[in-house]
Amino acid sequence: MGRRVVTALVAAAVALVPAVPGAATAEPARERAWSLPLPAAATGATNLRITGSGLVYGHLGHADGTPHVAVWRGGGLRELAPGAVTSFAYGANSAGLVVGQVAPAGAEPGYREAVAWLGGRTIDLAPEGSTGSAAVGVNNRGEVLVYSVFAPGPDDTALPVRIAVWRHGRVTRVLYEGPEGTGIPLLGPAGHVAVVVPGADGASSLRVWDPRGALVANATQPTPYAVPFPLDLNSRGEVVMQSALGALGRVLVWREGGFTDIGLLPGAEATDAHPTDFFLRDFINDTGEVVATSRTGATSRAFRWKDGKATPLTPDPASYPQGINERGDVALMTCPTPDTCTPQLITRTGPRAATGPTGTTTATVNAVHPHAPVVVGTATTPPHARAVPYVRR
């Protein structure tokens, strides 16, 4: 994951959303869904998420097509890097610490550097001497995972990278220095870190470190599966990964010291965590529940998996998950017909609407609040085609 991947990470986005009842984002009276402000010059909002404290974050589209990090709190909007060529957020915690990367104005084309934003301040996290970096994760312990790339030496066969944990203004531990691996390194809510890197025998290896920095897993990719991409990590150190058998997708979970294939729904031929965009989404919660899709041809169907049991989330012929929270609520898009997809929130008591406010049309749910049945998404408002951010509880 060298400069080309650090740059490409910007394209691998996820969803983020607004606040819960009593949180800081204001709600209009009696309306269960409400829009968030959008600058007149923005082409729309994308990749929305919401933190446990109700901070909504995501990206504003500019006329040149570049994303720019923004946060919404208390009914207000702030763009965090207005002077940057582009910026991207990988996460935020309940204290309002947002992490990601920017392309600074005047920098060499393709260069990106790791940053964090807190209380109106920008914190430079790019290691000295790096040729590219990104802050790819943050948790409520105040830890930030920084991935950085360095220029190759004469004996390097792959770009050398460093994965380190930053906290309270300094690097607290360097976990990995070596050739680039596969996918985005993950930081879990309890402080675990997971990454897939090349092994000594040429096969790839999943490495997991515990919150103290001790290596607790160094497992070679299982045969005959393809190299897995790490996607999500919970507080127990369980890792969800996208892999494949031949040309057909499979979802693996690292748990209890081994790899588990979560399998297929009856009649399906492949399983994907998400049919189109599986980066930076919540696919597993702390109880070990996983959400994914089983695919037959071009049709995907969302399901919930736990301890060997797969349960479809909707009777509709097509659907895909946008995230799961600690209650087991699942945000998803469900498609009764191929041309009609609508947002839903699947709770323990049944489905709920997840559509935009009254007067909006096409809506897409992006994510679900970590601890409440609240979603965030985007919707269009006629006659405009802009994707306006909204919250629904």
ZAKE-487233 format. One record per residue (C-alpha): x negated, y, z negated; chain; residue in one letter. Coordinates in steps of 0.1 Angstrom, whole numbers. Last residue first. Layout:
! ZAKE-487233
{r {X,Y,Z},'A','A'}
...
//
This chain:
! ZAKE-487233
{r {341,86,-144},'A','R'}
{r {333,100,-110},'A','R'}
{r {304,123,-101},'A','V'}
{r {298,140,-68},'A','Y'}
{r {270,151,-44},'A','P'}
{r {280,167,-11},'A','V'}
{r {270,150,21},'A','A'}
{r {273,177,48},'A','R'}
{r {297,171,77},'A','A'}
{r {318,203,71},'A','H'}
{r {354,206,82},'A','P'}
{r {361,187,61},'A','P'}
{r {344,177,29},'A','T'}
{r {319,148,30},'A','T'}
{r {311,126,1},'A','A'}
{r {280,117,-19},'A','T'}
{r {275,94,-49},'A','G'}
{r {274,93,-86},'A','V'}
{r {291,67,-109},'A','V'}
{r {303,65,-144},'A','V'}
{r {314,34,-163},'A','P'}
{r {288,40,-191},'A','A'}
{r {254,27,-202},'A','H'}
{r {229,31,-174},'A','P'}
{r {252,54,-152},'A','H'}
{r {260,38,-119},'A','V'}
{r {244,45,-85},'A','A'}
{r {247,58,-50},'A','N'}
{r {285,55,-42},'A','V'}
{r {292,65,-6},'A','T'}
{r {322,87,3},'A','A'}
{r {339,95,36},'A','T'}
{r {366,121,30},'A','T'}
{r {367,148,3},'A','T'}
{r {399,167,-6},'A','G'}
{r {403,152,-40},'A','T'}
{r {369,143,-55},'A','P'}
{r {348,114,-42},'A','G'}
{r {356,77,-44},'A','T'}
{r {345,53,-71},'A','A'}
{r {379,36,-76},'A','A'}
{r {379,10,-103},'A','R'}
{r {377,-28,-101},'A','P'}
{r {385,-52,-129},'A','G'}
{r {383,-55,-167},'A','T'}
{r {346,-65,-169},'A','R'}
{r {339,-35,-145},'A','T'}
{r {334,-34,-107},'A','I'}
{r {330,2,-96},'A','L'}
{r {341,8,-60},'A','Q'}
{r {330,28,-30},'A','P'}
{r {349,24,3},'A','T'}
{r {339,7,36},'A','C'}
{r {362,7,67},'A','T'}
{r {347,-2,101},'A','D'}
{r {340,-38,95},'A','P'}
{r {373,-43,77},'A','T'}
{r {380,-48,39},'A','P'}
{r {345,-33,33},'A','C'}
{r {333,-29,-2},'A','T'}
{r {305,-5,-13},'A','M'}
{r {292,-13,-47},'A','L'}
{r {286,0,-82},'A','A'}
{r {284,-28,-107},'A','V'}
{r {293,-26,-144},'A','D'}
{r {275,-52,-165},'A','G'}
{r {274,-31,-196},'A','R'}
{r {237,-25,-192},'A','E'}
{r {241,-12,-157},'A','N'}
{r {242,-27,-122},'A','I'}
{r {233,-10,-88},'A','G'}
{r {244,-2,-53},'A','Q'}
{r {258,-36,-45},'A','P'}
{r {269,-47,-10},'A','Y'}
{r {303,-57,5},'A','S'}
{r {318,-76,34},'A','A'}
{r {347,-101,36},'A','P'}
{r {366,-85,7},'A','D'}
{r {374,-109,-22},'A','P'}
{r {351,-88,-45},'A','T'}
{r {322,-94,-69},'A','L'}
{r {314,-130,-59},'A','P'}
{r {301,-151,-88},'A','T'}
{r {267,-169,-88},'A','A'}
{r {258,-191,-118},'A','K'}
{r {222,-202,-124},'A','G'}
{r {217,-183,-156},'A','D'}
{r {232,-151,-143},'A','K'}
{r {242,-140,-108},'A','W'}
{r {266,-114,-96},'A','R'}
{r {277,-113,-60},'A','F'}
{r {279,-89,-30},'A','A'}
{r {289,-102,5},'A','R'}
{r {268,-95,36},'A','S'}
{r {280,-99,72},'A','T'}
{r {256,-98,101},'A','A'}
{r {253,-136,104},'A','G'}
{r {262,-150,70},'A','T'}
{r {246,-130,42},'A','R'}
{r {246,-134,4},'A','S'}
{r {242,-101,-14},'A','T'}
{r {225,-92,-47},'A','A'}
{r {233,-84,-83},'A','V'}
{r {213,-99,-112},'A','V'}
{r {224,-103,-149},'A','E'}
{r {194,-110,-172},'A','G'}
{r {209,-95,-203},'A','T'}
{r {186,-64,-199},'A','D'}
{r {200,-55,-165},'A','N'}
{r {189,-65,-131},'A','I'}
{r {193,-51,-96},'A','F'}
{r {190,-14,-104},'A','D'}
{r {179,3,-71},'A','R'}
{r {145,19,-62},'A','L'}
{r {139,-1,-30},'A','F'}
{r {165,-24,-15},'A','F'}
{r {177,-5,15},'A','D'}
{r {195,-23,43},'A','T'}
{r {213,-55,33},'A','P'}
{r {206,-52,-5},'A','H'}
{r {191,-79,-28},'A','A'}
{r {191,-102,2},'A','D'}
{r {203,-138,2},'A','T'}
{r {205,-159,34},'A','A'}
{r {226,-186,51},'A','E'}
{r {259,-183,34},'A','A'}
{r {286,-210,34},'A','G'}
{r {290,-211,-4},'A','P'}
{r {272,-181,-20},'A','L'}
{r {234,-185,-20},'A','L'}
{r {205,-192,-43},'A','G'}
{r {191,-173,-73},'A','I'}
{r {157,-187,-66},'A','D'}
{r {138,-189,-99},'A','T'}
{r {101,-183,-103},'A','F'}
{r {84,-193,-136},'A','G'}
{r {72,-182,-170},'A','G'}
{r {106,-178,-187},'A','E'}
{r {117,-154,-159},'A','R'}
{r {105,-142,-125},'A','W'}
{r {135,-139,-103},'A','V'}
{r {136,-146,-66},'A','L'}
{r {159,-134,-39},'A','V'}
{r {158,-152,-6},'A','R'}
{r {160,-138,30},'A','G'}
{r {161,-159,61},'A','L'}
{r {133,-157,88},'A','A'}
{r {112,-186,73},'A','G'}
{r {122,-188,37},'A','L'}
{r {122,-152,24},'A','A'}
{r {113,-129,-5},'A','S'}
{r {128,-100,-23},'A','Q'}
{r {119,-99,-60},'A','M'}
{r {136,-94,-93},'A','V'}
{r {113,-93,-124},'A','V'}
{r {120,-103,-159},'A','E'}
{r {98,-85,-185},'A','G'}
{r {124,-85,-212},'A','R'}
{r {132,-48,-208},'A','S'}
{r {141,-53,-172},'A','N'}
{r {122,-51,-139},'A','L'}
{r {133,-43,-104},'A','D'}
{r {123,-47,-68},'A','L'}
{r {90,-66,-65},'A','P'}
{r {84,-77,-29},'A','F'}
{r {77,-114,-25},'A','P'}
{r {51,-129,-1},'A','V'}
{r {71,-155,19},'A','A'}
{r {84,-187,2},'A','Y'}
{r {70,-221,9},'A','P'}
{r {54,-223,-16},'A','T'}
{r {57,-201,-47},'A','P'}
{r {37,-168,-47},'A','Q'}
{r {7,-173,-72},'A','T'}
{r {15,-164,-108},'A','A'}
{r {-6,-140,-129},'A','N'}
{r {17,-135,-159},'A','A'}
{r {12,-121,-194},'A','V'}
{r {-17,-96,-188},'A','L'}
{r {-19,-76,-220},'A','A'}
{r {-13,-38,-216},'A','G'}
{r {5,-33,-249},'A','R'}
{r {39,-31,-232},'A','P'}
{r {34,-65,-215},'A','D'}
{r {16,-68,-182},'A','W'}
{r {30,-88,-152},'A','V'}
{r {10,-99,-122},'A','R'}
{r {27,-116,-92},'A','L'}
{r {0,-131,-69},'A','S'}
{r {-4,-131,-32},'A','S'}
{r {-22,-159,-14},'A','A'}
{r {-57,-153,-1},'A','G'}
{r {-74,-176,-26},'A','D'}
{r {-86,-148,-49},'A','A'}
{r {-51,-133,-50},'A','G'}
{r {-37,-103,-32},'A','P'}
{r {-14,-81,-53},'A','V'}
{r {23,-82,-63},'A','V'}
{r {31,-57,-92},'A','V'}
{r {48,-57,-125},'A','A'}
{r {45,-34,-155},'A','V'}
{r {62,-39,-189},'A','H'}
{r {68,-8,-210},'A','G'}
{r {102,-15,-226},'A','A'}
{r {122,2,-198},'A','P'}
{r {101,-14,-171},'A','G'}
{r {75,1,-148},'A','L'}
{r {73,-14,-113},'A','L'}
{r {46,-13,-86},'A','P'}
{r {61,-6,-51},'A','I'}
{r {58,-32,-24},'A','G'}
{r {30,-55,-16},'A','T'}
{r {-6,-52,-27},'A','G'}
{r {-35,-29,-22},'A','E'}
{r {-70,-42,-29},'A','P'}
{r {-85,-37,-64},'A','G'}
{r {-81,-17,-96},'A','E'}
{r {-53,-28,-120},'A','Y'}
{r {-40,-21,-154},'A','L'}
{r {-57,12,-163},'A','V'}
{r {-44,22,-198},'A','R'}
{r {-35,53,-217},'A','T'}
{r {-41,79,-190},'A','V'}
{r {-36,113,-205},'A','R'}
{r {-10,141,-210},'A','G'}
{r {14,125,-233},'A','H'}
{r {16,92,-214},'A','R'}
{r {1,79,-182},'A','W'}
{r {0,42,-172},'A','V'}
{r {-24,32,-144},'A','A'}
{r {-24,13,-111},'A','I'}
{r {-55,19,-90},'A','R'}
{r {-59,12,-53},'A','V'}
{r {-87,1,-29},'A','P'}
{r {-77,0,7},'A','L'}
{r {-85,-34,22},'A','A'}
{r {-116,-52,34},'A','T'}
{r {-138,-32,12},'A','D'}
{r {-176,-37,16},'A','D'}
{r {-185,-2,31},'A','P'}
{r {-162,16,6},'A','G'}
{r {-126,24,11},'A','P'}
{r {-112,58,3},'A','A'}
{r {-90,57,-28},'A','F'}
{r {-53,51,-33},'A','V'}
{r {-32,59,-64},'A','S'}
{r {-2,44,-82},'A','Y'}
{r {8,62,-114},'A','V'}
{r {33,46,-138},'A','L'}
{r {47,72,-163},'A','V'}
{r {53,64,-200},'A','E'}
{r {76,88,-220},'A','G'}
{r {90,59,-240},'A','R'}
{r {123,66,-222},'A','N'}
{r {108,52,-190},'A','N'}
{r {90,65,-159},'A','V'}
{r {82,50,-125},'A','G'}
{r {64,55,-92},'A','V'}
{r {42,85,-98},'A','A'}
{r {26,87,-64},'A','A'}
{r {-9,89,-51},'A','S'}
{r {-30,97,-20},'A','G'}
{r {-67,101,-12},'A','T'}
{r {-78,98,-48},'A','S'}
{r {-110,115,-59},'A','G'}
{r {-96,129,-92},'A','E'}
{r {-64,111,-101},'A','P'}
{r {-32,128,-90},'A','A'}
{r {-9,134,-121},'A','L'}
{r {-3,171,-117},'A','D'}
{r {24,183,-141},'A','I'}
{r {50,208,-128},'A','T'}
{r {68,228,-155},'A','R'}
{r {105,238,-154},'A','G'}
{r {113,218,-184},'A','G'}
{r {95,187,-172},'A','L'}
{r {84,178,-137},'A','W'}
{r {59,150,-129},'A','A'}
{r {35,148,-100},'A','V'}
{r {16,122,-79},'A','A'}
{r {0,134,-46},'A','E'}
{r {9,130,-10},'A','R'}
{r {-14,136,21},'A','Y'}
{r {1,127,55},'A','G'}
{r {-10,159,72},'A','P'}
{r {-39,175,52},'A','E'}
{r {-25,199,25},'A','A'}
{r {-14,235,33},'A','G'}
{r {18,233,13},'A','A'}
{r {17,204,-11},'A','P'}
{r {32,170,0},'A','A'}
{r {48,160,-32},'A','V'}
{r {52,128,-53},'A','Q'}
{r {75,114,-80},'A','G'}
{r {84,117,-116},'A','V'}
{r {112,135,-135},'A','V'}
{r {110,140,-173},'A','L'}
{r {144,151,-184},'A','G'}
{r {143,135,-219},'A','A'}
{r {167,108,-207},'A','S'}
{r {142,96,-182},'A','N'}
{r {136,102,-145},'A','A'}
{r {126,82,-115},'A','G'}
{r {110,79,-81},'A','Y'}
{r {116,115,-69},'A','A'}
{r {103,127,-35},'A','F'}
{r {89,160,-23},'A','S'}
{r {83,177,11},'A','T'}
{r {63,206,24},'A','V'}
{r {62,219,-11},'A','A'}
{r {71,255,-22},'A','G'}
{r {105,246,-35},'A','P'}
{r {92,218,-57},'A','A'}
{r {118,212,-84},'A','L'}
{r {150,224,-68},'A','E'}
{r {174,233,-96},'A','R'}
{r {212,230,-97},'A','L'}
{r {236,240,-124},'A','G'}
{r {268,224,-137},'A','G'}
{r {253,216,-170},'A','G'}
{r {225,196,-153},'A','R'}
{r {217,189,-117},'A','W'}
{r {182,180,-105},'A','V'}
{r {166,185,-71},'A','A'}
{r {137,168,-52},'A','V'}
{r {132,178,-16},'A','H'}
{r {137,155,14},'A','P'}
{r {124,165,49},'A','T'}
{r {147,166,80},'A','G'}
{r {136,199,93},'A','D'}
{r {169,215,83},'A','A'}
{r {163,205,47},'A','H'}
{r {180,176,29},'A','G'}
{r {183,178,-8},'A','L'}
{r {171,149,-29},'A','H'}
{r {181,131,-61},'A','G'}
{r {186,138,-98},'A','Y'}
{r {215,138,-122},'A','V'}
{r {208,144,-159},'A','L'}
{r {235,128,-180},'A','G'}
{r {215,118,-210},'A','S'}
{r {213,81,-199},'A','G'}
{r {199,91,-166},'A','T'}
{r {218,96,-133},'A','I'}
{r {208,88,-97},'A','R'}
{r {213,103,-63},'A','L'}
{r {194,92,-32},'A','N'}
{r {208,118,-8},'A','T'}
{r {222,153,-7},'A','A'}
{r {232,174,23},'A','G'}
{r {220,196,51},'A','T'}
{r {209,222,26},'A','A'}
{r {210,259,35},'A','A'}
{r {242,266,16},'A','A'}
{r {228,251,-15},'A','P'}
{r {248,222,-30},'A','L'}
{r {267,224,-62},'A','P'}
{r {281,192,-78},'A','L'}
{r {315,178,-69},'A','S'}
{r {341,164,-93},'A','W'}
{r {358,131,-100},'A','A'}
{r {381,123,-128},'A','R'}
{r {399,156,-124},'A','E'}
{r {420,166,-154},'A','R'}
{r {399,198,-161},'A','A'}
{r {367,203,-141},'A','P'}
{r {338,184,-155},'A','E'}
{r {305,199,-166},'A','A'}
{r {272,179,-164},'A','T'}
{r {256,179,-198},'A','A'}
{r {270,147,-212},'A','A'}
{r {302,144,-232},'A','G'}
{r {317,119,-208},'A','P'}
{r {289,106,-186},'A','V'}
{r {268,125,-162},'A','A'}
{r {257,125,-125},'A','P'}
{r {239,100,-101},'A','V'}
{r {209,86,-84},'A','L'}
{r {205,63,-54},'A','A'}
{r {175,48,-38},'A','V'}
{r {148,56,-13},'A','A'}
{r {123,37,8},'A','A'}
{r {115,66,32},'A','A'}
{r {93,84,7},'A','V'}
{r {75,51,1},'A','L'}
{r {62,54,36},'A','A'}
{r {37,81,26},'A','T'}
{r {23,59,-2},'A','V'}
{r {25,31,23},'A','V'}
{r {5,48,50},'A','R'}
{r {-19,61,23},'A','R'}
{r {-25,26,12},'A','G'}
{r {0,0,0},'A','M'}
//
